[in-house]
Amino acid sequence: MCFKGTVKIEQSDEWYVATCLENYVASQGKTIDEALANLKEAIELYYEDEENVDELNFYQNNNIFFTTLEVDIQCQNTLS
């Protein structure tokens, strides 16, 4: 079975923290690649537990989309 998830990566001091948004499994590394490799291993270990297999099936059967949106807000002074 294959798991495809959304990952957020944040830099915290000299570490990169990678978090899977679907299951909140997180790991860290000194580089982005190391953080992602460590997160992959953590997710594999997370889903070895039989209790989490139903959760994996839930995410496989639902389409979850994340994106960004930029909106330019122009404020006008309405005071006379």
Buried (B, 14 or more C-beta within 10 A) or exposed (E): EEBEBEBEBEEEEEEBBBBBEBBEBBBBBEEEEBBBBBBBEBBEEBBEEEEBEEBBEEBEEEEEEEEEEEEEEEEEEEEE
